[in-house]
Amino acid sequence: MANAIGAISSLPGLTPTPGTGGAAGAPAATGEGFGEALAKMITSSEQSGDAANSAVEQMLGGTGDVHDAMIALQRAELTLQLTVQVRNKLVQAYQEILKMPV
């Protein structure tokens, strides 16, 4: 489990934000907004996809290594899966809020 957390936090642009994981209801120590965090996650996902594409192009051109291309593809896949899961949780939370009586 610790390796999985280390792998996720080592993805570019997906480092843990200071002030998270504290007591419930405690204000965050940083001024970064939720929208900014989502935008950063989407940008990171796009960048890892672009890096994977360029690594594959280099491999096919004979200037890159197969291992580097595979690592870049796996990183891009994990980043995309994380982004999709966060989106799914946001949609689920929105649907739960809509079900609440007013």
Secondary structure by P-SEA (a helix, b strand, c coil): caaaaaaaaacccccccccccccccccccccccaaaaaaaaaaaaaaaaaaaaaaaaaaaaccccaaaaaaaaaaaaaaaaaaaaaaaaaaaaaaaaaaccc
